[in-house]
Amino acid sequence: MMMAVFAVTALADEGMWMAPSADKKTAELCNYVVSIDFMGTGSLISGEGLVLTNHHVAYADVAGLGSDGHNYLEEGFWARSREEEIPIPGRSVQFLRGTIDVTDEVQALFESGSVNPQGIMVMRRLGGILEKRYREKTGYEASLSSAWRGARYYISLYEEYRDVRLVGVPPARVGAFGGDEDNWEWPQHKGDFALLRIYTAPDGSSAPYDPDNVPLRADKYLKISLKGYREGSRTTIIGFPASTDRYASSAKADYMTAVQLPIQTGVRGAQMEIIRKWMDRDPEIRRKYSTHFFNLSNAQELYLGELQCYKRFRVADEKRRQEAELDAWLDDDPARRAQWGDPVGALRDRYARVAAAERNAQYFRECIIRGTQLEPVASRTSVLAGRYSDDRVPGVRRTTERNYAQTDLRVERELFRYSLETFYENVDDALLGPFQRELKEHYGQDYDALCAYLWDDSWISDPARVASFLNPEADMKAFLDAHADDALVRFFMDVKIGTYNAVISDAEGDPDISSLTRTYTQALYAMQVDKKRNPYPDANSTLRINYGRVKGLSPRDAVHCDAYSTVAGLLDKHNPDNYDFCIPEDMLRALEKAPASMRLNFITDNDSTGGNSGSPVLNERGEIIGLLFDGNKESLASEMLFTPDFNRSVNVDIRYIVWILREYAHFDRILSELGL
């Protein structure tokens, strides 16, 4: 791997370290960890392109692959031969092949005037130049990223494979056992894994799906260990964590706690209750909304946990202590203060200015933009009507058809009714569009009547007219002209998010929060370097390494949890009357023959976040002993602040995965491929 060299001599459990910081052995292991389109992580585990990742990373793909009466989410899927492995449309995986420090090249572009460092879309402009340069130089896909808000810049080089196929996955009631109720909790008892395979052209090069493609040939890959672990065993996690904000200011922590998170969790919690009620009534609605509800639930649990942890662990106070140290460091040298100014005070001022405007914008986003899955239909068709073009028609039709295939109009109507009331009760009248204001004056708080007026006569909520719209033989322009006064479309399009953003911008002033945050972060970085603290950068979907150990948890006073869960605990949770806790009958029969003490999941104090899902948990010999799939609720302050006594990564024990393959799925061909 072509890696720049980092001067990192001491690695702590806290921190997501970039690949060049690793020792030679760990750097070699990085070759066998893949990004799954930068939404999750996987491990190459055989010489024939087999990849191990999480069930929930593959969830949407599995949901979209069911055909001929098969529901692979409910039934699971096990390809009994290579011919049965199912191509996953649009799915790719990426191997990191190098990381290069290009900070000097970026500075040269700034100094030459080729790129304005204060201009808009700076990263896009820089990426356009440097990614092209390194793509042509190396033959790999190149991606530019920054660390410490532009203190350093890096190019990551990726080898991408575009033919990925589903090999095996357990039913959702095994892979996602416990549902959203167990999400972010400990103990858990999930079999959260899936098996994919990478295919290439016959010559080994990357190629899109083709029946003549062959499995990826690999001389080396990650090995599986069935020897287990004990309390205190060292662990290494390698993956592609999406984002952290460890350099956030106290002003942002206060804003998140007082404004953004309460609104998000309040609205999304109510939306989930509506969807869950309908899913429990009708299996077909459960099928349609499975992916949407899963994503909504995952985000809701995350945001609610963050809100609770920011308060419990007094994140804003910890940030204020850090800021006091920064201010003292700046005051120690007049040149520093002249260079960096007062970013702490300026950020406090800006967040206070925008709080009310941000509150309005949050309600608009949650209730109007994402309050119902039919808003995108209104916005796309409205744009098409305003700028009609024949070449746009097929794309709009395809997107609209996809939207309706994943929704039920009864559910969407109830979601819309809730969004109407929540929007009108919380957004300042001055920010309503003229049509929205007219409706409020006419209907007042009679939201049932207002919902009926907007929804019941709209073409968007009428299956017959939707079918007419989707008919490729229909005259699209004539249809849109005939429905130009549709009240529901008018309501959605009456005001755009740009109006809300403009109010925020006016309140914010110049320099804005983004610029001040960049200055603040770079000042913190400079202080840490000056004090020889070996800082690590925030996660940003580039490959990272973290070190930890298997460790139990004491989440609150007088409570202690062991570091692992067992079959006995899984059987205790089994409830045939609760979908999320109902073990499939064939799985139940197999489990009743298993040792009650067999370990299923375990926890470590590794530092991880979203995007790490599917990351291999490695022992000291670099062998896979588990698969990371979650964190615990007490760790959710770690977006901004790592809490070493409470932070845990939740992992599937590799021995449970192998047991499922052997005793439940009878997946002998894969066990043979793995040498097990």
C-alpha positions as CSV (number, residue, x, y, z in Angstrom):
1,M,0.0,0.0,0.0
2,M,1.3,3.5,-0.9
3,M,1.1,5.2,2.5
4,A,2.4,8.4,3.9
5,V,4.2,8.0,7.2
6,F,2.7,9.4,10.4
7,A,4.8,10.1,13.5
8,V,2.4,8.2,15.8
9,T,4.3,6.4,18.6
10,A,1.6,5.8,21.2
11,L,-1.9,4.7,20.5
12,A,-4.7,4.9,23.1
13,D,-8.1,3.2,23.2
14,E,-9.7,6.5,22.4
15,G,-9.3,7.7,18.8
16,M,-9.9,6.5,15.2
17,W,-6.4,6.5,13.7
18,M,-5.7,6.8,10.0
19,A,-4.2,3.8,8.3
20,P,-0.7,5.3,7.9
21,S,-0.4,5.5,11.7
22,A,-0.5,1.7,12.0
23,D,2.4,-0.7,12.5
24,K,3.5,-2.8,9.5
25,K,1.4,-5.8,10.6
26,T,-1.8,-3.8,11.1
27,A,-1.3,-1.9,7.8
28,E,-1.2,-5.3,6.0
29,L,-4.5,-6.2,7.6
30,C,-6.0,-3.0,6.2
31,N,-5.6,-4.6,2.7
32,Y,-8.4,-7.0,3.4
33,V,-11.0,-4.6,4.8
34,V,-13.5,-3.1,2.4
35,S,-15.8,-0.2,2.3
36,I,-19.3,-1.1,1.2
37,D,-20.1,2.1,-0.7
38,F,-19.0,4.1,2.4
39,M,-22.1,3.1,4.3
40,G,-20.6,0.1,6.1
41,T,-17.5,-2.1,6.3
42,G,-16.8,-5.7,5.3
43,S,-13.9,-8.2,5.5
44,L,-12.4,-10.3,2.8
45,I,-12.4,-13.8,4.4
46,S,-11.6,-16.2,1.6
47,G,-9.4,-16.5,-1.5
48,E,-12.5,-16.5,-3.6
49,G,-13.9,-13.0,-2.9
50,L,-16.1,-13.9,0.1
51,V,-17.0,-10.8,2.2
52,L,-18.4,-10.8,5.7
53,T,-20.5,-7.8,6.8
54,N,-23.5,-7.0,8.9
55,H,-27.1,-8.0,8.2
56,H,-28.1,-4.4,8.7
57,V,-25.5,-3.2,6.2
58,A,-27.1,-5.5,3.6
59,Y,-30.6,-4.9,4.8
60,A,-31.9,-2.6,2.0
61,D,-30.2,-4.8,-0.6
62,V,-31.8,-8.0,0.8
63,A,-35.2,-6.2,1.0
64,G,-34.9,-5.3,-2.7
65,L,-33.9,-8.7,-3.9
66,G,-37.0,-10.8,-3.0
67,S,-38.8,-12.1,-6.1
68,D,-41.1,-14.9,-7.1
69,G,-43.0,-14.8,-3.8
70,H,-39.7,-14.9,-1.8
71,N,-39.2,-12.4,1.1
72,Y,-35.5,-12.8,1.9
73,L,-35.8,-10.5,4.9
74,E,-38.3,-12.8,6.5
75,E,-37.0,-16.1,5.1
76,G,-33.3,-15.5,5.0
77,F,-31.3,-16.7,2.0
78,W,-28.5,-19.3,1.5
79,A,-27.1,-19.8,-2.0
80,R,-26.5,-23.5,-2.3
81,S,-24.3,-23.0,-5.4
82,R,-22.3,-20.2,-7.1
83,E,-25.0,-20.1,-9.7
84,E,-27.6,-19.2,-7.0
85,E,-25.6,-16.2,-5.7
86,I,-27.7,-13.1,-6.5
87,P,-26.3,-9.9,-8.1
88,I,-27.0,-6.8,-6.1
89,P,-27.8,-3.9,-8.5
90,G,-25.7,-0.8,-8.0
91,R,-23.6,-2.3,-5.1
92,S,-19.8,-1.8,-5.1
93,V,-17.0,-2.4,-2.6
94,Q,-13.8,-0.4,-2.3
95,F,-10.3,-1.5,-1.1
96,L,-8.0,1.2,0.2
97,R,-4.8,1.0,-1.8
98,G,-3.0,4.1,-0.5
99,T,-3.2,7.3,1.5
100,I,-1.1,10.4,0.5
101,D,-0.7,13.6,2.4
102,V,-1.4,16.4,-0.2
103,T,-1.5,19.4,2.2
104,D,1.4,21.1,0.4
105,E,-0.3,20.7,-2.9
106,V,-3.5,22.2,-1.6
107,Q,-1.6,25.2,-0.2
108,A,0.1,25.6,-3.6
109,L,-3.3,25.7,-5.2
110,F,-4.4,28.4,-2.7
111,E,-1.3,30.5,-3.1
112,S,-1.5,30.3,-7.0
113,G,-5.1,31.5,-7.0
114,S,-6.3,28.3,-8.7
115,V,-8.7,27.8,-5.8
116,N,-10.1,30.4,-3.4
117,P,-9.7,29.1,0.2
118,Q,-12.7,31.2,1.2
119,G,-14.9,30.4,-1.8
120,I,-17.9,28.2,-1.8
121,M,-17.5,24.5,-2.5
122,V,-13.7,24.6,-1.8
123,M,-13.5,20.8,-1.3
124,R,-15.3,20.1,-4.6
125,R,-12.9,22.4,-6.4
126,L,-9.8,21.0,-4.8
127,G,-11.1,17.5,-5.4
128,G,-11.8,18.2,-9.0
129,I,-8.1,19.0,-9.5
130,L,-6.3,16.6,-7.1
131,E,-8.6,13.6,-7.6
132,K,-8.1,13.8,-11.4
133,R,-4.3,14.2,-10.9
134,Y,-4.0,11.1,-8.7
135,R,-6.5,9.0,-10.6
136,E,-4.4,9.5,-13.8
137,K,-1.1,9.0,-11.9
138,T,-2.1,5.8,-10.1
139,G,-5.0,4.2,-12.0
140,Y,-7.0,4.0,-8.8
141,E,-10.2,5.9,-7.8
142,A,-9.0,8.9,-5.8
143,S,-10.9,10.8,-3.0
144,L,-9.8,14.0,-1.3
145,S,-10.6,14.5,2.4
146,S,-9.5,17.0,5.0
147,A,-8.6,16.6,8.6
148,W,-9.0,19.1,11.4
149,R,-11.2,21.3,9.2
150,G,-8.4,21.9,6.6
151,A,-5.3,21.8,8.8
152,R,-4.3,18.7,6.7
153,Y,-5.5,17.2,3.4
154,Y,-5.3,13.6,2.2
155,I,-5.9,11.6,-1.0
156,S,-7.2,8.1,-0.5
157,L,-6.8,5.7,-3.4
158,Y,-9.3,3.0,-3.9
159,E,-9.7,-0.1,-6.0
160,E,-13.4,-0.6,-6.7
161,Y,-15.2,-3.7,-7.7
162,R,-18.7,-3.4,-9.1
163,D,-20.1,-6.9,-9.3
164,V,-21.2,-7.8,-5.8
165,R,-23.5,-10.7,-5.1
166,L,-25.5,-12.0,-2.1
167,V,-24.3,-15.3,-0.8
168,G,-26.1,-15.8,2.5
169,V,-28.1,-13.9,5.1
170,P,-30.2,-15.1,8.1
171,P,-33.8,-14.0,8.6
172,A,-34.4,-10.6,10.1
173,R,-35.7,-12.2,13.2
174,V,-32.2,-13.7,13.7
175,G,-30.0,-10.9,12.2
176,A,-32.0,-8.1,13.8
177,F,-33.4,-9.9,16.9
178,G,-34.7,-7.5,19.4
179,G,-35.4,-4.8,16.8
180,D,-35.3,-1.2,17.7
181,E,-36.1,-2.0,21.4
182,D,-32.7,-3.7,21.8
183,N,-30.9,-1.2,19.5
184,W,-28.0,0.6,21.3
185,E,-28.7,-1.6,24.4
186,W,-26.6,-4.2,26.2
187,P,-27.0,-7.1,26.4
188,Q,-28.0,-8.0,22.8
189,H,-28.4,-11.3,21.1
190,K,-28.2,-10.6,17.4
191,G,-26.9,-12.8,14.5
192,D,-26.1,-9.6,12.6
193,F,-24.2,-10.8,9.6
194,A,-24.4,-11.3,5.9
195,L,-22.1,-12.9,3.3
196,L,-21.4,-11.3,0.0
197,R,-19.0,-12.2,-2.9
198,I,-16.9,-10.0,-5.1
199,Y,-16.8,-11.0,-8.8
200,T,-14.4,-9.7,-11.5
201,A,-13.9,-10.1,-15.2
202,P,-12.1,-13.3,-16.1
203,D,-8.8,-11.5,-16.2
204,G,-9.3,-10.3,-12.6
205,S,-10.1,-6.7,-13.5
206,S,-13.1,-4.8,-12.1
207,A,-16.2,-5.1,-14.2
208,P,-20.0,-4.6,-13.9
209,Y,-22.2,-7.6,-13.6
210,D,-21.7,-10.2,-16.3
211,P,-22.7,-13.9,-16.2
212,D,-19.2,-14.7,-17.3
213,N,-17.6,-12.9,-14.3
214,V,-15.6,-15.0,-11.8
215,P,-15.0,-14.7,-8.1
216,L,-12.2,-12.4,-7.0
217,R,-9.0,-14.3,-6.5
218,A,-7.0,-13.4,-3.4
219,D,-3.8,-14.9,-2.1
220,K,-4.3,-13.4,1.3
221,Y,-7.3,-12.5,3.4
222,L,-8.4,-12.3,7.0
223,K,-8.5,-15.5,8.9
224,I,-11.2,-16.6,11.4
225,S,-10.3,-17.7,14.9
226,L,-12.7,-20.0,16.9
227,K,-10.5,-19.7,20.0
228,G,-12.5,-16.9,21.5
229,Y,-11.4,-14.2,24.0
230,R,-11.4,-13.5,27.7
231,E,-12.1,-10.3,29.8
232,G,-9.2,-8.0,29.0
233,S,-8.2,-9.5,25.7
234,R,-6.8,-6.9,23.3
235,T,-8.8,-6.1,20.2
236,T,-8.3,-4.1,17.0
237,I,-11.1,-2.8,14.9
238,I,-10.5,-1.7,11.3
239,G,-13.3,0.1,9.3
240,F,-14.7,3.2,7.7
241,P,-16.4,5.2,10.4
242,A,-18.6,7.9,8.9
243,S,-18.2,11.0,11.1
244,T,-17.4,12.3,14.6
245,D,-17.3,15.9,15.9
246,R,-14.8,15.6,18.7
247,Y,-13.5,19.2,18.1
248,A,-17.0,20.7,18.5
249,S,-17.4,23.8,20.7
250,S,-19.5,24.1,23.8
251,A,-21.8,26.5,21.9
252,K,-22.6,23.6,19.4
253,A,-23.2,21.2,22.3
254,D,-25.6,23.6,23.9
255,Y,-27.4,24.1,20.6
256,M,-27.7,20.4,19.9
257,T,-29.1,19.8,23.4
258,A,-31.6,22.7,23.5
259,V,-32.7,22.9,19.8
260,Q,-31.9,20.3,17.2
261,L,-32.0,17.0,19.1
262,P,-35.3,17.6,21.0
263,I,-37.1,18.5,17.8
264,Q,-35.7,15.5,15.8
265,T,-36.4,13.0,18.5
266,G,-39.9,14.4,19.2
267,V,-41.1,14.4,15.6
268,R,-39.5,11.1,14.6
269,G,-40.7,9.3,17.7
270,A,-44.3,10.2,16.8
271,Q,-43.8,9.2,13.1
272,M,-42.4,5.8,14.3
273,E,-45.5,5.2,16.4
274,I,-47.7,5.8,13.4
275,I,-45.8,3.5,11.1
276,R,-45.3,0.8,13.7
277,K,-49.1,0.7,14.4
278,W,-49.8,0.1,10.7
279,M,-46.9,-2.4,10.3
280,D,-48.4,-4.5,13.2
281,R,-51.8,-4.5,11.4
282,D,-50.6,-5.6,8.0
283,P,-47.7,-7.8,6.9
284,E,-47.7,-6.2,3.5
285,I,-47.2,-2.7,5.1
286,R,-44.4,-4.2,7.2
287,R,-42.7,-5.4,4.0
288,K,-43.1,-2.0,2.3
289,Y,-41.9,0.1,5.2
290,S,-39.2,-2.3,6.6
291,T,-36.3,-0.3,5.2
292,H,-37.8,3.1,5.9
293,F,-38.7,2.1,9.5
294,F,-35.3,0.5,10.1
295,N,-33.5,3.7,9.0
296,L,-35.9,5.9,11.0
297,S,-35.6,3.7,14.1
298,N,-31.8,3.6,13.9
299,A,-31.6,7.4,13.7
300,Q,-34.2,7.9,16.4
301,E,-32.4,5.7,18.9
302,L,-29.1,7.5,18.0
303,Y,-30.5,11.0,18.4
304,L,-32.4,10.1,21.6
305,G,-29.3,8.5,23.1
306,E,-27.1,11.5,22.1
307,L,-29.5,13.9,23.8
308,Q,-29.5,11.9,27.0
309,C,-25.8,11.4,27.0
310,Y,-24.9,15.0,26.2
311,K,-26.9,15.9,29.4
312,R,-25.7,13.0,31.5
313,F,-22.0,13.4,30.8
314,R,-22.2,17.2,30.7
315,V,-20.6,17.4,27.3
316,A,-21.0,21.2,27.1
317,D,-19.2,21.6,30.4
318,E,-16.3,19.4,29.2
319,K,-16.1,21.5,26.1
320,R,-16.0,24.7,28.2
321,R,-13.0,23.3,30.2
322,Q,-11.2,22.6,26.9
323,E,-12.0,26.1,25.7
324,A,-10.6,27.6,28.9
325,E,-7.4,25.8,28.2
326,L,-7.4,27.0,24.6
327,D,-8.0,30.6,25.7
328,A,-5.1,30.4,28.2
329,W,-2.8,29.0,25.5
330,L,-3.7,31.7,23.1
331,D,-3.2,34.4,25.7
332,D,0.3,33.0,26.5
333,D,1.5,34.3,23.1
334,P,0.2,37.5,21.6
335,A,1.1,36.2,18.1
336,R,-1.2,33.3,18.6
337,R,-4.1,35.5,19.7
338,A,-3.4,37.7,16.7
339,Q,-3.5,34.7,14.4
340,W,-6.5,32.9,15.8
341,G,-8.6,35.7,17.3
342,D,-11.4,34.8,19.7
343,P,-13.2,31.8,18.0
344,V,-14.7,30.6,21.3
345,G,-16.5,33.9,22.0
346,A,-17.5,34.3,18.4
347,L,-19.1,30.9,18.2
348,R,-21.1,31.4,21.4
349,D,-22.4,34.7,19.9
350,R,-23.3,33.1,16.5
351,Y,-25.2,30.1,18.0
352,A,-27.2,32.4,20.2
353,R,-28.1,34.6,17.2
354,V,-29.4,31.7,15.1
355,A,-31.2,29.6,17.7
356,A,-34.8,30.8,16.9
357,A,-34.3,30.6,13.1
358,E,-32.7,27.1,13.4
359,R,-35.7,26.0,15.4
360,N,-38.1,27.0,12.6
361,A,-35.9,25.3,10.0
362,Q,-35.7,22.1,11.9
363,Y,-39.5,21.8,12.1
364,F,-39.8,22.6,8.4
365,R,-37.3,19.8,7.5
366,E,-38.9,17.2,9.8
367,C,-42.5,17.9,9.0
368,I,-42.5,19.1,5.4
369,I,-39.4,17.8,3.6
370,R,-39.4,14.4,5.3
371,G,-42.8,14.2,7.1
372,T,-44.2,12.0,4.3
373,Q,-42.6,10.0,1.6
374,L,-44.8,11.6,-1.0
375,E,-43.2,15.1,-0.7
376,P,-40.5,14.1,-3.2
377,V,-43.2,13.3,-5.7
378,A,-44.7,16.7,-5.3
379,S,-41.4,18.5,-5.6
380,R,-40.1,16.5,-8.6
381,T,-43.3,16.8,-10.6
382,S,-43.6,20.5,-9.7
383,V,-40.1,21.1,-11.0
384,L,-40.8,19.1,-14.1
385,A,-44.0,21.1,-14.7
386,G,-42.1,24.4,-14.4
387,R,-39.2,23.3,-16.6
388,Y,-40.7,20.7,-18.8
389,S,-38.3,18.6,-20.8
390,D,-39.0,15.3,-22.5
391,D,-35.7,13.8,-21.5
392,R,-36.6,14.3,-17.8
393,V,-39.9,12.4,-18.0
394,P,-38.6,8.8,-17.8
395,G,-36.5,9.6,-14.7
396,V,-39.3,11.3,-12.9
397,R,-41.7,8.4,-13.7
398,R,-39.2,5.8,-12.4
399,T,-38.6,7.7,-9.2
400,T,-42.3,8.2,-8.6
401,E,-43.0,4.6,-9.3
402,R,-40.3,3.6,-6.8
403,N,-41.8,5.9,-4.2
404,Y,-45.3,4.4,-4.5
405,A,-44.0,0.9,-4.5
406,Q,-42.6,1.5,-1.0
407,T,-45.6,3.3,0.6
408,D,-49.2,2.8,1.6
409,L,-51.4,5.8,1.2
410,R,-53.2,5.2,4.5
411,V,-50.0,5.4,6.4
412,E,-48.9,8.4,4.5
413,R,-52.2,10.2,5.1
414,E,-51.8,9.8,8.9
415,L,-48.2,10.9,8.8
416,F,-49.3,14.0,6.8
417,R,-52.0,14.8,9.3
418,Y,-49.5,14.7,12.1
419,S,-47.0,16.8,10.2
420,L,-49.6,19.4,9.4
421,E,-50.4,20.1,13.0
422,T,-46.8,19.9,14.2
423,F,-45.7,22.3,11.5
424,Y,-48.4,24.9,12.1
425,E,-48.1,24.7,15.9
426,N,-44.3,25.3,15.9
427,V,-43.2,27.5,13.0
428,D,-43.5,31.3,13.1
429,D,-46.3,32.6,10.9
430,A,-43.9,35.0,9.2
431,L,-42.1,32.0,7.6
432,L,-45.2,30.4,6.1
433,G,-45.8,30.7,2.4
434,P,-48.8,32.7,1.2
435,F,-50.9,29.6,0.5
436,Q,-49.9,28.0,3.8
437,R,-50.8,31.2,5.6
438,E,-54.1,31.4,3.8
439,L,-55.0,27.9,4.8
440,K,-54.1,28.6,8.5
441,E,-56.4,31.7,8.5
442,H,-59.2,29.7,7.0
443,Y,-59.0,26.4,9.0
444,G,-57.4,27.6,12.2
445,Q,-56.7,24.5,14.3
446,D,-59.1,22.2,12.5
447,Y,-56.3,20.1,11.2
448,D,-58.6,17.2,10.3
449,A,-60.5,19.4,7.9
450,L,-57.4,20.9,6.5
451,C,-55.8,17.5,6.0
452,A,-59.0,16.3,4.2
453,Y,-59.0,19.4,1.9
454,L,-55.3,19.0,0.9
455,W,-55.1,15.2,0.7
456,D,-58.4,13.8,-0.4
457,D,-58.7,15.6,-3.7
458,S,-55.0,15.5,-4.7
459,W,-53.8,13.4,-7.7
460,I,-50.8,12.3,-5.6
461,S,-53.2,10.5,-3.2
462,D,-55.4,9.0,-5.9
463,P,-54.1,5.6,-7.2
464,A,-56.0,5.9,-10.5
465,R,-54.5,9.3,-11.4
466,V,-51.1,8.1,-10.2
467,A,-51.4,5.2,-12.6
468,S,-52.3,7.6,-15.3
469,F,-49.2,9.7,-14.5
470,L,-47.0,6.6,-14.6
471,N,-48.4,5.4,-18.0
472,P,-45.5,5.9,-20.4
473,E,-48.0,6.4,-23.2
474,A,-49.6,9.4,-21.4
475,D,-49.0,13.0,-22.4
476,M,-47.0,14.1,-19.3
477,K,-47.2,17.8,-20.1
478,A,-51.0,17.7,-20.5
479,F,-51.3,15.7,-17.2
480,L,-49.2,18.3,-15.3
481,D,-51.0,21.2,-16.8
482,A,-54.4,19.7,-15.9
483,H,-53.2,19.4,-12.3
484,A,-51.4,22.7,-12.0
485,D,-53.6,23.8,-9.1
486,D,-53.3,20.7,-7.0
487,A,-53.6,21.9,-3.5
488,L,-51.3,19.3,-1.9
489,V,-48.6,20.1,-4.4
490,R,-49.1,23.8,-3.8
491,F,-48.8,23.3,0.0
492,F,-45.5,21.4,-0.3
493,M,-44.0,23.8,-2.8
494,D,-45.3,27.1,-1.3
495,V,-42.0,27.8,0.5
496,K,-38.6,26.2,0.1
497,I,-35.9,25.4,2.7
498,G,-33.9,28.2,1.1
499,T,-36.2,30.7,2.7
500,Y,-35.5,29.3,6.1
501,N,-31.7,29.2,5.4
502,A,-31.7,32.8,4.3
503,V,-33.2,33.8,7.7
504,I,-30.5,31.8,9.4
505,S,-27.8,33.4,7.3
506,D,-29.1,36.9,8.0
507,A,-29.1,36.3,11.8
508,E,-25.7,34.7,11.6
509,G,-23.7,37.5,10.1
510,D,-20.1,37.3,8.9
511,P,-17.9,35.3,9.6
512,D,-20.4,32.5,9.7
513,I,-20.5,29.5,12.0
514,S,-18.7,27.3,9.5
515,S,-15.8,29.6,9.1
516,L,-15.5,30.2,12.9
517,T,-15.7,26.4,13.5
518,R,-12.8,25.9,11.0
519,T,-10.7,28.5,12.9
520,Y,-11.6,27.1,16.3
521,T,-10.8,23.5,15.2
522,Q,-7.5,24.5,13.7
523,A,-6.5,26.4,16.8
524,L,-7.3,23.4,19.0
525,Y,-5.2,21.2,16.7
526,A,-2.3,23.6,16.8
527,M,-2.5,23.7,20.6
528,Q,-2.5,19.9,20.9
529,V,0.5,19.6,18.5
530,D,2.3,22.3,20.5
531,K,1.7,20.3,23.7
532,K,2.8,17.1,22.0
533,R,-0.6,15.3,22.6
534,N,-0.6,13.4,19.3
535,P,-4.1,14.4,18.2
536,Y,-6.3,12.2,16.0
537,P,-8.6,13.6,13.3
538,D,-12.4,13.3,13.3
539,A,-13.9,10.3,11.4
540,N,-14.8,11.1,7.8
541,S,-15.5,7.8,6.1
542,T,-11.8,7.1,5.5
543,L,-10.3,3.9,6.8
544,R,-9.5,4.0,10.5
545,I,-8.0,1.8,13.1
546,N,-8.9,1.6,16.8
547,Y,-7.4,-0.4,19.7
548,G,-9.3,-1.7,22.7
549,R,-10.1,-4.7,24.9
550,V,-13.0,-7.0,25.8
551,K,-14.5,-5.3,28.8
552,G,-17.8,-5.6,30.8
553,L,-19.9,-2.6,31.6
554,S,-21.4,-0.8,34.7
555,P,-23.9,1.5,33.0
556,R,-25.2,3.0,36.2
557,D,-25.0,2.7,40.0
558,A,-25.3,-0.9,41.4
559,V,-25.6,-2.4,37.9
560,H,-22.9,-4.5,36.2
561,C,-23.1,-6.3,32.8
562,D,-20.8,-9.1,31.7
563,A,-18.8,-8.7,28.6
564,Y,-20.8,-11.3,26.6
565,S,-24.3,-12.6,26.1
566,T,-25.4,-16.3,25.7
567,V,-28.0,-18.6,24.3
568,A,-29.7,-18.7,27.7
569,G,-30.4,-15.0,27.5
570,L,-31.6,-15.3,23.9
571,L,-34.1,-18.0,24.9
572,D,-35.2,-15.9,27.9
573,K,-36.1,-13.0,25.5
574,H,-38.1,-15.2,23.1
575,N,-41.7,-14.0,22.8
576,P,-43.9,-15.5,20.1
577,D,-46.3,-12.6,20.5
578,N,-43.7,-9.9,19.7
579,Y,-42.3,-9.9,16.2
580,D,-39.0,-8.4,17.2
581,F,-38.4,-11.0,19.9
582,C,-39.9,-14.0,18.1
583,I,-37.3,-16.6,17.2
584,P,-38.2,-18.5,14.0
585,E,-39.3,-22.1,14.7
586,D,-36.4,-23.8,12.9
587,M,-33.9,-21.5,14.6
588,L,-35.5,-22.2,18.0
589,R,-35.2,-25.9,17.5
590,A,-31.5,-25.6,16.7
591,L,-30.9,-23.3,19.7
592,E,-32.6,-25.7,22.1
593,K,-29.8,-28.2,21.3
594,A,-27.0,-25.6,21.7
595,P,-25.1,-25.2,25.0
596,A,-26.9,-22.5,27.1
597,S,-23.5,-20.9,27.8
598,M,-22.6,-20.5,24.1
599,R,-21.6,-16.9,23.5
600,L,-23.5,-14.8,21.0
601,N,-22.5,-11.2,21.3
602,F,-19.7,-9.4,23.3
603,I,-18.6,-5.9,24.1
604,T,-15.2,-4.1,23.9
605,D,-14.2,-0.6,24.7
606,N,-13.1,0.2,21.2
607,D,-13.9,3.6,19.8
608,S,-16.4,3.3,16.9
609,T,-19.3,5.0,15.2
610,G,-21.6,4.7,12.2
611,G,-19.9,3.3,9.1
612,N,-17.9,0.9,11.4
613,S,-20.9,-1.5,11.1
614,G,-19.4,-4.7,9.7
615,S,-15.9,-3.9,10.9
616,P,-13.9,-7.0,11.9
617,V,-12.9,-7.3,15.5
618,L,-9.4,-8.8,15.5
619,N,-7.4,-10.5,18.2
620,E,-3.7,-9.9,18.8
621,R,-2.8,-12.3,15.9
622,G,-4.9,-10.3,13.5
623,E,-7.6,-13.0,13.3
624,I,-11.4,-12.3,13.3
625,I,-13.1,-13.0,16.6
626,G,-16.2,-10.9,16.0
627,L,-18.1,-8.5,13.8
628,L,-19.0,-5.0,15.1
629,F,-22.6,-4.1,14.7
630,D,-23.7,-1.5,17.3
631,G,-22.7,0.7,20.2
632,N,-24.3,1.0,23.7
633,K,-26.6,3.8,24.6
634,E,-24.1,5.1,27.2
635,S,-21.5,5.6,24.4
636,L,-23.6,8.1,22.4
637,A,-21.9,11.1,23.7
638,S,-18.9,10.0,21.7
639,E,-20.1,11.9,18.7
640,M,-18.5,14.9,20.5
641,L,-16.9,13.4,23.6
642,F,-15.3,9.9,24.2
643,T,-16.4,8.5,27.6
644,P,-13.9,5.7,28.3
645,D,-15.7,4.3,31.3
646,F,-19.0,3.9,29.4
647,N,-18.1,3.6,25.7
648,R,-18.6,0.1,24.3
649,S,-18.7,-1.5,20.8
650,V,-21.2,-4.3,20.5
651,N,-20.1,-7.3,18.4
652,V,-21.3,-10.6,17.1
653,D,-19.1,-13.5,18.3
654,I,-17.6,-15.1,15.2
655,R,-18.4,-18.5,16.8
656,Y,-22.1,-17.7,16.8
657,I,-21.9,-16.8,13.1
658,V,-20.2,-20.1,12.4
659,W,-22.8,-22.0,14.5
660,I,-25.6,-20.4,12.5
661,L,-23.8,-21.4,9.2
662,R,-23.4,-25.0,10.5
663,E,-26.3,-25.9,12.7
664,Y,-29.1,-23.6,11.3
665,A,-28.3,-22.9,7.7
666,H,-26.3,-26.1,7.0
667,F,-24.2,-24.0,4.7
668,D,-21.5,-26.7,4.2
669,R,-20.1,-25.3,1.0
670,I,-19.2,-22.0,2.7
671,L,-17.8,-23.7,5.8
672,S,-15.6,-25.7,3.5
673,E,-14.5,-22.6,1.7
674,L,-13.6,-21.1,5.0
675,G,-11.7,-24.2,6.1
676,L,-14.1,-24.7,9.0
